[in-house]
Amino acid sequence: MRADQAAIAHWVARDARVLDLGCGDGSLLRYLWQERHSPGYGVEIDDAKVLDCV
């Protein structure tokens, strides 16, 4: 668990829907799903990071 992800997860209500702009490799979305049962979508503009996320 990364400290920044834990801090963000603290702000997200359980079962809330999440939109992650600039989601990078999608690790925050995965963490929120596992810890808060919060489904989400990620948007990334960097082609290399999109491939990481998939």
N, CA, C and O atoms as a Tinker XYZ file with bonds, in Angstrom:
   216  protein
     1  N      0.853000   -1.187000    0.000000    73     2
     2  CA     0.000000    0.000000    0.000000    64     1     3
     3  C      0.885000    1.232000    0.000000    63     2     4     5
     4  O      1.800000    1.355000    0.814000    81     3
     5  N      0.605000    2.137000   -0.918000    73     3     6
     6  CA     1.316000    3.416000   -0.959000    64     5     7
     7  C      0.579000    4.420000   -0.076000    63     6     8     9
     8  O     -0.648000    4.392000    0.021000    81     7
     9  N      1.332000    5.296000    0.558000    73     7    10
    10  CA     0.740000    6.275000    1.472000    64     9    11
    11  C     -0.238000    7.202000    0.751000    63    10    12    13
    12  O     -1.284000    7.546000    1.302000    81    11
    13  N      0.092000    7.607000   -0.468000    73    11    14
    14  CA    -0.809000    8.504000   -1.195000    64    13    15
    15  C     -2.119000    7.806000   -1.556000    63    14    16    17
    16  O     -3.182000    8.427000   -1.526000    81    15
    17  N     -2.047000    6.521000   -1.898000    73    15    18
    18  CA    -3.265000    5.781000   -2.210000    64    17    19
    19  C     -4.133000    5.609000   -0.967000    63    18    20    21
    20  O     -5.358000    5.705000   -1.049000    81    19
    21  N     -3.515000    5.358000    0.169000    73    19    22
    22  CA    -4.268000    5.225000    1.421000    64    21    23
    23  C     -4.964000    6.534000    1.778000    63    22    24    25
    24  O     -6.101000    6.524000    2.250000    81    23
    25  N     -4.289000    7.657000    1.557000    73    23    26
    26  CA    -4.882000    8.966000    1.853000    64    25    27
    27  C     -6.086000    9.229000    0.946000    63    26    28    29
    28  O     -7.121000    9.710000    1.408000    81    27
    29  N     -5.951000    8.918000   -0.322000    73    27    30
    30  CA    -7.057000    9.115000   -1.261000    64    29    31
    31  C     -8.210000    8.186000   -0.912000    63    30    32    33
    32  O     -9.366000    8.607000   -0.938000    81    31
    33  N     -7.920000    6.940000   -0.589000    73    31    34
    34  CA    -8.962000    5.973000   -0.238000    64    33    35
    35  C     -9.760000    6.445000    0.972000    63    34    36    37
    36  O    -10.952000    6.156000    1.079000    81    35
    37  N     -9.120000    7.160000    1.873000    73    35    38
    38  CA    -9.802000    7.691000    3.062000    64    37    39
    39  C    -10.919000    8.665000    2.662000    63    38    40    41
    40  O    -11.921000    8.775000    3.369000    81    39
    41  N    -10.756000    9.363000    1.547000    73    39    42
    42  CA   -11.749000   10.340000    1.077000    64    41    43
    43  C    -12.872000    9.697000    0.273000    63    42    44    45
    44  O    -13.915000   10.319000    0.068000    81    43
    45  N    -12.679000    8.469000   -0.183000    73    43    46
    46  CA   -13.661000    7.823000   -1.059000    64    45    47
    47  C    -14.610000    6.975000   -0.224000    63    46    48    49
    48  O    -14.183000    6.097000    0.526000    81    47
    49  N    -15.887000    7.246000   -0.362000    73    47    50
    50  CA   -16.894000    6.477000    0.373000    64    49    51
    51  C    -16.961000    5.053000   -0.176000    63    50    52    53
    52  O    -16.766000    4.821000   -1.369000    81    51
    53  N    -17.237000    4.127000    0.703000    73    51    54
    54  CA   -17.388000    2.726000    0.283000    64    53    55
    55  C    -18.484000    2.639000   -0.775000    63    54    56    57
    56  O    -19.536000    3.262000   -0.636000    81    55
    57  N    -18.241000    1.875000   -1.820000    73    55    58
    58  CA   -19.157000    1.657000   -2.934000    64    57    59
    59  C    -19.375000    2.883000   -3.819000    63    58    60    61
    60  O    -20.268000    2.873000   -4.666000    81    59
    61  N    -18.580000    3.935000   -3.640000    73    59    62
    62  CA   -18.684000    5.122000   -4.502000    64    61    63
    63  C    -18.115000    4.804000   -5.878000    63    62    64    65
    64  O    -17.220000    3.967000   -5.998000    81    63
    65  N    -18.609000    5.444000   -6.889000    73    63    66
    66  CA   -18.042000    5.321000   -8.230000    64    65    67
    67  C    -16.928000    6.349000   -8.371000    63    66    68    69
    68  O    -17.019000    7.466000   -7.863000    81    67
    69  N    -15.865000    5.939000   -9.079000    73    67    70
    70  CA   -14.675000    6.776000   -9.160000    64    69    71
    71  C    -14.290000    7.014000  -10.620000    63    70    72    73
    72  O    -14.349000    6.102000  -11.444000    81    71
    73  N    -13.895000    8.249000  -10.927000    73    71    74
    74  CA   -13.309000    8.591000  -12.217000    64    73    75
    75  C    -11.911000    9.097000  -11.925000    63    74    76    77
    76  O    -11.743000   10.112000  -11.249000    81    75
    77  N    -10.907000    8.396000  -12.429000    73    75    78
    78  CA    -9.506000    8.744000  -12.197000    64    77    79
    79  C     -8.936000    9.340000  -13.477000    63    78    80    81
    80  O     -8.671000    8.617000  -14.437000    81    79
    81  N     -8.748000   10.653000  -13.494000    73    79    82
    82  CA    -8.175000   11.331000  -14.650000    64    81    83
    83  C     -6.661000   11.327000  -14.511000    63    82    84    85
    84  O     -6.119000   11.776000  -13.501000    81    83
    85  N     -5.986000   10.822000  -15.526000    73    83    86
    86  CA    -4.541000   10.650000  -15.445000    64    85    87
    87  C     -4.222000    9.422000  -14.610000    63    86    88    89
    88  O     -3.394000    9.478000  -13.700000    81    87
    89  N     -4.876000    8.318000  -14.920000    73    87    90
    90  CA    -4.841000    7.129000  -14.056000    64    89    91
    91  C     -3.534000    6.360000  -14.100000    63    90    92    93
    92  O     -3.338000    5.438000  -13.307000    81    91
    93  N     -2.629000    6.718000  -15.013000    73    91    94
    94  CA    -1.344000    6.023000  -15.067000    64    93    95
    95  C     -1.522000    4.546000  -15.339000    63    94    96    97
    96  O     -2.129000    4.162000  -16.339000    81    95
    97  N     -0.992000    3.711000  -14.449000    73    95    98
    98  CA    -1.081000    2.259000  -14.657000    64    97    99
    99  C     -2.335000    1.646000  -14.043000    63    98   100   101
   100  O     -2.504000    0.428000  -14.093000    81    99
   101  N     -3.213000    2.455000  -13.468000    73    99   102
   102  CA    -4.464000    1.952000  -12.912000    64   101   103
   103  C     -4.363000    1.412000  -11.497000    63   102   104   105
   104  O     -5.329000    0.852000  -10.979000    81   103
   105  N     -3.209000    1.573000  -10.863000    73   103   106
   106  CA    -3.018000    0.989000   -9.525000    64   105   107
   107  C     -3.940000    1.609000   -8.471000    63   106   108   109
   108  O     -4.384000    0.910000   -7.561000    81   107
   109  N     -4.231000    2.897000   -8.577000    73   107   110
   110  CA    -5.151000    3.511000   -7.611000    64   109   111
   111  C     -6.551000    2.927000   -7.773000    63   110   112   113
   112  O     -7.213000    2.628000   -6.779000    81   111
   113  N     -7.005000    2.762000   -8.998000    73   111   114
   114  CA    -8.326000    2.179000   -9.222000    64   113   115
   115  C     -8.402000    0.759000   -8.667000    63   114   116   117
   116  O     -9.403000    0.373000   -8.063000    81   115
   117  N     -7.350000   -0.006000   -8.873000    73   115   118
   118  CA    -7.318000   -1.373000   -8.341000    64   117   119
   119  C     -7.357000   -1.338000   -6.814000    63   118   120   121
   120  O     -8.071000   -2.128000   -6.197000    81   119
   121  N     -6.604000   -0.439000   -6.207000    73   119   122
   122  CA    -6.577000   -0.317000   -4.748000    64   121   123
   123  C     -7.957000    0.077000   -4.204000    63   122   124   125
   124  O     -8.420000   -0.487000   -3.213000    81   123
   125  N     -8.604000    1.039000   -4.852000    73   123   126
   126  CA    -9.936000    1.465000   -4.391000    64   125   127
   127  C    -10.953000    0.345000   -4.524000    63   126   128   129
   128  O    -11.846000    0.217000   -3.686000    81   127
   129  N    -10.831000   -0.468000   -5.568000    73   127   130
   130  CA   -11.742000   -1.599000   -5.723000    64   129   131
   131  C    -11.530000   -2.608000   -4.607000    63   130   132   133
   132  O    -12.495000   -3.110000   -4.031000    81   131
   133  N    -10.286000   -2.905000   -4.301000    73   131   134
   134  CA    -9.965000   -3.906000   -3.290000    64   133   135
   135  C    -10.310000   -3.434000   -1.876000    63   134   136   137
   136  O    -10.834000   -4.208000   -1.075000    81   135
   137  N    -10.020000   -2.175000   -1.568000    73   135   138
   138  CA   -10.166000   -1.673000   -0.205000    64   137   139
   139  C    -11.523000   -1.040000    0.096000    63   138   140   141
   140  O    -12.013000   -1.134000    1.221000    81   139
   141  N    -12.133000   -0.395000   -0.904000    73   139   142
   142  CA   -13.379000    0.356000   -0.675000    64   141   143
   143  C    -14.555000   -0.189000   -1.478000    63   142   144   145
   144  O    -15.665000    0.336000   -1.388000    81   143
   145  N    -14.320000   -1.242000   -2.265000    73   143   146
   146  CA   -15.356000   -1.802000   -3.136000    64   145   147
   147  C    -15.961000   -0.713000   -4.009000    63   146   148   149
   148  O    -17.170000   -0.674000   -4.239000    81   147
   149  N    -15.090000    0.173000   -4.493000    73   147   150
   150  CA   -15.499000    1.302000   -5.318000    64   149   151
   151  C    -15.074000    1.073000   -6.760000    63   150   152   153
   152  O    -13.887000    1.140000   -7.076000    81   151
   153  N    -16.041000    0.801000   -7.640000    73   151   154
   154  CA   -15.693000    0.615000   -9.047000    64   153   155
   155  C    -15.294000    1.944000   -9.669000    63   154   156   157
   156  O    -15.724000    3.005000   -9.218000    81   155
   157  N    -14.475000    1.879000  -10.699000    73   155   158
   158  CA   -14.059000    3.126000  -11.315000    64   157   159
   159  C    -13.640000    2.979000  -12.754000    63   158   160   161
   160  O    -13.494000    1.877000  -13.282000    81   159
   161  N    -13.451000    4.129000  -13.372000    73   159   162
   162  CA   -12.951000    4.229000  -14.733000    64   161   163
   163  C    -11.740000    5.141000  -14.704000    63   162   164   165
   164  O    -11.683000    6.103000  -13.939000    81   163
   165  N    -10.782000    4.823000  -15.545000    73   163   166
   166  CA    -9.589000    5.641000  -15.653000    64   165   167
   167  C     -9.447000    6.223000  -17.039000    63   166   168   169
   168  O     -9.805000    5.588000  -18.031000    81   167
   169  N     -8.924000    7.431000  -17.103000    73   167   170
   170  CA    -8.655000    8.111000  -18.362000    64   169   171
   171  C     -7.175000    8.475000  -18.363000    63   170   172   173
   172  O     -6.673000    9.101000  -17.430000    81   171
   173  N     -6.490000    8.072000  -19.424000    73   171   174
   174  CA    -5.054000    8.350000  -19.537000    64   173   175
   175  C     -4.753000    8.783000  -20.962000    63   174   176   177
   176  O     -5.271000    8.194000  -21.911000    81   175
   177  N     -3.921000    9.809000  -21.123000    73   175   178
   178  CA    -3.581000   10.327000  -22.440000    64   177   179
   179  C     -2.265000    9.747000  -22.967000    63   178   180   181
   180  O     -2.058000    9.699000  -24.179000    81   179
   181  N     -1.390000    9.315000  -22.088000    73   179   182
   182  CA    -0.084000    8.775000  -22.467000    64   181   183
   183  C     -0.241000    7.337000  -22.967000    63   182   184   185
   184  O     -0.637000    6.452000  -22.208000    81   183
   185  N      0.069000    7.111000  -24.243000    73   183   186
   186  CA    -0.124000    5.787000  -24.857000    64   185   187
   187  C      0.576000    4.672000  -24.086000    63   186   188   189
   188  O      0.002000    3.596000  -23.915000    81   187
   189  N      1.791000    4.898000  -23.621000    73   187   190
   190  CA     2.535000    3.874000  -22.902000    64   189   191
   191  C      1.823000    3.497000  -21.596000    63   190   192   193
   192  O      1.780000    2.323000  -21.226000    81   191
   193  N      1.275000    4.479000  -20.914000    73   191   194
   194  CA     0.571000    4.208000  -19.658000    64   193   195
   195  C     -0.765000    3.512000  -19.905000    63   194   196   197
   196  O     -1.217000    2.718000  -19.080000    81   195
   197  N     -1.389000    3.808000  -21.031000    73   195   198
   198  CA    -2.639000    3.115000  -21.385000    64   197   199
   199  C     -2.363000    1.619000  -21.517000    63   198   200   201
   200  O     -3.133000    0.796000  -21.023000    81   199
   201  N     -1.281000    1.276000  -22.174000    73   199   202
   202  CA    -0.930000   -0.127000  -22.330000    64   201   203
   203  C     -0.645000   -0.769000  -20.981000    63   202   204   205
   204  O     -1.016000   -1.924000  -20.769000    81   203
   205  N      0.008000   -0.051000  -20.054000    73   203   206
   206  CA     0.244000   -0.572000  -18.703000    64   205   207
   207  C     -1.067000   -0.849000  -17.983000    63   206   208   209
   208  O     -1.196000   -1.848000  -17.276000    81   207
   209  N     -2.021000    0.022000  -18.162000    73   207   210
   210  CA    -3.300000   -0.076000  -17.461000    64   209   211
   211  C     -4.122000   -1.258000  -17.956000    63   210   212   213
   212  O     -4.811000   -1.916000  -17.176000    81   211
   213  N     -4.046000   -1.518000  -19.229000    73   211   214
   214  CA    -4.822000   -2.616000  -19.809000    64   213   215
   215  C     -4.272000   -3.918000  -19.283000    63   214   216
   216  O     -4.771000   -4.986000  -19.636000    81   215
